Amino acid sequence: MKKFTPPEQFQPSLLASGAFAHLNHLFKLNTHNNWPDFVWLNRLNNIKNSQGLAVQFEPDPVFQDEERYYEQIIYETGRIPTREQNWHDLFGAMIWCLFPKTKALLNKRHIDEINQHGLKQRSKHRNALTLFDECGVVLAITDDTVQAQLRAHKWQSVFIERRTQWGNNIHPFIFGHANYEMLTQPFIGLTGKVLCIKVEDSFAALSLQEQYGVLDDLLCEQIIEQGVLDDNKQMSPLPLLGVPNWHDDNKNPQFYDNTDYFRVKRVFKKEV
């Protein structure tokens, strides 16, 4: 698969798919004709890091003489180095606004791991934190069998047989900002890492902003109390272009016949 190259220009048309519906609804991102500026970014929300410091997005060149690591700057100052006119960092700022508690927790966990292992040695926990931060998808579900089907790569069951449940009993929320970046130019092979969170039936009746608040709390709870990001084992692959309403081609059921993308679960036999 060729290396992904993000679009150089800000174009609202790149945000037209259902994958960006949340950002367009909550932040009107698709109404911009050019890159949002830092004044706009910093007006979006009243965010604090785990130290209780106000989070501010600041131009990356301001930190050119900074010797501290990226996560250390955020933890110790609340300032987030942000590249201008950059999809990756723009979407990263969006995720801070949508999941402020979880992003602050992940930042603190990185610091805890750095203090324990140093910057060069990356633990399983820190690898999982990074993977989820870049590629994570949260799936709010009311039926546990959805998670089992995803783990078993039962794509036909999840995406075709349950298609009408998406948006009603199955609610996808992008957490990884790299997912958003790559969805500006979607390609076969684009895959996220999903964590399923069980919610009440009443979840669907909440406003979108309220749903994010519920999931932010539940994510923190599961990371702290259940260790869902202690390693990569509790995350499973999710072919992002298969999510209903996220890609026009998946309206045709034959789209899911591509087993190079919607791969069969590999079974490893134990040696006797």
C-alpha positions as CSV (number, residue, x, y, z in Angstrom):
1,M,0.0,0.0,0.0
2,K,1.4,3.4,-1.0
3,K,2.3,6.0,1.6
4,F,-0.7,8.3,2.4
5,T,-0.2,11.9,1.4
6,P,-2.8,14.3,2.9
7,P,-4.3,17.1,0.7
8,E,-2.3,20.3,0.8
9,Q,-5.3,22.6,0.6
10,F,-8.3,23.0,2.9
11,Q,-11.4,22.0,0.9
12,P,-14.9,21.7,2.5
13,S,-15.7,19.1,-0.1
14,L,-13.2,16.7,1.5
15,L,-15.5,16.7,4.6
16,A,-18.6,15.6,2.8
17,S,-18.8,12.0,3.8
18,G,-20.7,10.7,6.8
19,A,-17.4,10.1,8.6
20,F,-17.2,13.8,9.2
21,A,-20.8,14.3,10.2
22,H,-20.0,14.9,13.9
23,L,-17.4,17.5,13.2
24,N,-19.7,19.3,10.8
25,H,-22.6,19.2,13.2
26,L,-20.8,20.3,16.3
27,F,-18.1,22.6,14.9
28,K,-19.5,23.6,11.5
29,L,-16.1,22.6,10.1
30,N,-17.4,22.2,6.6
31,T,-18.5,25.9,6.5
32,H,-14.9,27.1,6.5
33,N,-13.4,28.0,3.2
34,N,-9.9,28.0,4.5
35,W,-7.9,26.6,7.4
36,P,-9.4,27.5,10.8
37,D,-7.1,29.8,12.8
38,F,-5.9,29.4,16.4
39,V,-8.4,32.0,17.7
40,W,-11.2,29.8,16.4
41,L,-9.6,26.6,17.8
42,N,-9.1,28.0,21.2
43,R,-12.7,29.2,21.4
44,L,-14.1,25.7,20.9
45,N,-14.1,24.5,24.4
46,N,-12.9,25.1,28.0
47,I,-10.4,22.2,28.2
48,K,-8.0,21.4,31.0
49,N,-5.2,18.9,31.1
50,S,-4.8,16.4,34.0
51,Q,-2.9,19.1,36.0
52,G,-5.9,21.4,35.8
53,L,-4.1,23.7,33.4
54,A,-6.1,25.3,30.6
55,V,-5.3,23.7,27.2
56,Q,-4.2,26.1,24.5
57,F,-3.4,25.2,20.9
58,E,-0.3,27.2,19.8
59,P,1.7,27.4,16.5
60,D,4.4,24.8,16.3
61,P,7.3,27.2,15.6
62,V,6.8,28.8,19.0
63,F,8.3,25.6,20.4
64,Q,11.3,25.4,18.1
65,D,13.8,25.8,21.0
66,E,11.8,23.5,23.3
67,E,13.8,20.5,24.6
68,R,10.9,18.8,26.3
69,Y,9.0,15.9,24.5
70,Y,5.6,16.7,23.0
71,E,3.6,14.9,25.8
72,Q,5.7,16.6,28.5
73,I,5.0,20.1,27.1
74,I,1.2,19.4,27.2
75,Y,1.4,17.9,30.7
76,E,3.5,20.6,32.3
77,T,2.1,23.6,30.5
78,G,-1.3,22.8,28.9
79,R,0.1,24.2,25.6
80,I,-0.3,21.9,22.6
81,P,2.2,22.4,19.7
82,T,0.0,22.5,16.6
83,R,1.2,22.7,13.0
84,E,-0.6,25.3,10.9
85,Q,-2.5,24.3,7.8
86,N,-2.2,20.7,8.8
87,W,-5.0,18.1,8.7
88,H,-3.4,15.8,11.3
89,D,-3.1,18.5,13.9
90,L,-6.4,20.1,13.1
91,F,-8.2,16.9,13.7
92,G,-6.1,16.3,16.8
93,A,-7.5,19.6,18.2
94,M,-11.0,18.4,17.4
95,I,-10.5,15.2,19.4
96,W,-9.2,17.2,22.4
97,C,-12.5,19.1,22.3
98,L,-14.7,16.0,22.0
99,F,-12.9,13.7,24.5
100,P,-11.1,16.2,26.8
101,K,-11.0,13.9,29.8
102,T,-9.7,10.9,27.9
103,K,-7.1,12.9,26.0
104,A,-5.9,14.4,29.3
105,L,-5.7,10.9,30.8
106,L,-3.8,9.5,27.9
107,N,-1.3,12.4,28.2
108,K,-0.8,11.6,31.9
109,R,-0.4,7.9,31.2
110,H,2.4,8.8,28.6
111,I,4.1,10.8,31.3
112,D,3.8,8.0,33.8
113,E,5.3,5.6,31.3
114,I,8.1,8.0,30.4
115,N,9.0,8.5,34.1
116,Q,9.1,4.7,34.6
117,H,10.8,3.6,31.3
118,G,12.4,6.7,29.8
119,L,11.8,8.2,26.4
120,K,13.5,5.5,24.3
121,Q,11.9,2.4,25.7
122,R,8.3,2.1,24.7
123,S,6.1,-0.2,26.9
124,K,3.1,-2.2,25.7
125,H,0.9,0.3,27.5
126,R,2.5,3.3,25.7
127,N,2.2,1.6,22.3
128,A,-1.5,0.9,22.9
129,L,-2.0,4.5,24.0
130,T,-0.4,5.8,20.8
131,L,-2.3,3.3,18.6
132,F,-5.6,4.3,20.0
133,D,-4.7,8.0,19.9
134,E,-3.9,7.8,16.2
135,C,-6.3,5.1,14.9
136,G,-9.0,4.5,17.6
137,V,-12.7,4.2,17.0
138,V,-15.2,4.0,19.9
139,L,-18.3,1.9,19.1
140,A,-21.2,2.5,21.5
141,I,-23.3,-0.6,21.5
142,T,-26.3,-1.9,23.3
143,D,-25.7,-5.6,22.2
144,D,-22.6,-7.4,23.3
145,T,-22.8,-9.8,20.3
146,V,-21.7,-6.9,18.0
147,Q,-18.3,-6.9,19.7
148,A,-18.0,-10.7,19.4
149,Q,-18.8,-10.5,15.7
150,L,-16.2,-7.8,15.1
151,R,-13.6,-9.8,16.9
152,A,-14.5,-12.8,14.7
153,H,-14.4,-10.6,11.5
154,K,-18.0,-11.4,10.8
155,W,-18.2,-8.4,8.4
156,Q,-21.3,-9.5,6.6
157,S,-23.2,-9.8,9.9
158,V,-22.0,-6.5,11.3
159,F,-22.2,-4.3,8.2
160,I,-25.0,-5.9,6.1
161,E,-27.3,-7.9,8.4
162,R,-27.1,-5.2,11.1
163,R,-27.1,-2.3,8.7
164,T,-30.3,-0.7,10.0
165,Q,-28.9,-0.8,13.5
166,W,-26.1,1.6,12.8
167,G,-27.1,5.0,14.2
168,N,-29.8,3.3,16.4
169,N,-28.1,0.6,18.4
170,I,-24.6,0.8,17.0
171,H,-22.9,4.3,17.2
172,P,-19.4,4.9,15.8
173,F,-17.2,7.7,17.1
174,I,-13.8,8.4,15.7
175,F,-11.1,9.0,18.4
176,G,-7.9,8.6,16.3
177,H,-7.2,11.9,14.5
178,A,-5.1,10.0,11.9
179,N,-8.4,8.2,10.9
180,Y,-9.9,11.6,10.1
181,E,-6.9,12.7,8.2
182,M,-6.8,9.7,6.0
183,L,-10.6,9.8,5.4
184,T,-10.1,13.1,3.6
185,Q,-8.8,10.8,0.8
186,P,-10.2,7.4,1.6
187,F,-8.6,4.3,0.2
188,I,-9.2,0.5,0.3
189,G,-7.2,-0.8,3.3
190,L,-8.0,2.1,5.6
191,T,-8.5,0.4,9.0
192,G,-9.0,1.7,12.5
193,K,-8.8,0.0,15.9
194,V,-12.0,-0.3,17.7
195,L,-13.0,-0.4,21.4
196,C,-16.6,-1.3,22.1
197,I,-18.4,0.4,25.0
198,K,-21.7,-0.9,26.3
199,V,-24.4,1.9,26.7
200,E,-28.0,2.0,27.7
201,D,-30.8,2.0,25.1
202,S,-31.5,5.6,26.1
203,F,-28.1,6.6,24.7
204,A,-29.6,7.1,21.2
205,A,-32.0,9.8,22.6
206,L,-29.2,12.0,23.9
207,S,-27.9,14.9,21.9
208,L,-24.6,14.3,20.1
209,Q,-22.7,16.5,22.6
210,E,-24.2,14.6,25.5
211,Q,-23.2,11.3,23.8
212,Y,-19.6,12.4,23.7
213,G,-19.7,13.4,27.3
214,V,-21.0,9.9,28.3
215,L,-18.4,8.2,26.2
216,D,-15.6,10.4,27.5
217,D,-16.5,9.4,31.1
218,L,-16.9,5.7,30.2
219,L,-13.6,5.6,28.3
220,C,-11.7,7.0,31.2
221,E,-13.4,4.5,33.5
222,Q,-12.5,1.6,31.3
223,I,-8.9,2.7,30.8
224,I,-8.4,3.2,34.6
225,E,-10.5,0.4,36.1
226,Q,-10.5,-2.3,33.3
227,G,-7.1,-1.6,31.7
228,V,-8.5,-1.7,28.2
229,L,-5.3,0.1,26.9
230,D,-2.8,-1.8,29.0
231,D,-1.8,-3.4,25.6
232,N,-3.3,-3.8,22.1
233,K,-5.2,-7.0,22.8
234,Q,-8.6,-5.4,23.6
235,M,-8.7,-3.4,20.3
236,S,-9.8,-5.1,17.1
237,P,-9.6,-4.0,13.5
238,L,-12.4,-2.0,11.9
239,P,-12.3,-1.5,8.1
240,L,-13.4,2.2,8.2
241,L,-14.9,2.2,4.6
242,G,-17.3,-0.5,5.7
243,V,-19.0,1.7,8.3
244,P,-22.5,2.5,6.9
245,N,-22.8,6.1,5.7
246,W,-19.0,6.6,5.8
247,H,-18.3,5.6,2.2
248,D,-20.7,5.7,-0.7
249,D,-19.4,2.4,-2.2
250,N,-20.6,0.4,0.7
251,K,-24.2,1.0,-0.2
252,N,-23.7,-2.0,-2.6
253,P,-23.5,-5.2,-0.5
254,Q,-20.9,-6.6,-3.0
255,F,-18.4,-4.0,-1.6
256,Y,-18.0,-6.3,1.3
257,D,-16.9,-9.2,-0.9
258,N,-13.4,-7.8,-1.1
259,T,-11.6,-10.2,1.2
260,D,-8.3,-8.4,0.8
261,Y,-9.9,-5.6,2.8
262,F,-12.6,-7.4,4.8
263,R,-10.3,-10.1,5.8
264,V,-11.3,-13.5,7.2
265,K,-10.1,-14.1,10.8
266,R,-6.9,-16.0,10.9
267,V,-6.9,-19.1,13.1
268,F,-3.6,-20.1,14.7
269,K,-3.3,-23.8,15.5
270,K,-1.5,-24.7,18.7
271,E,1.3,-27.2,18.3
272,V,0.8,-30.4,20.2
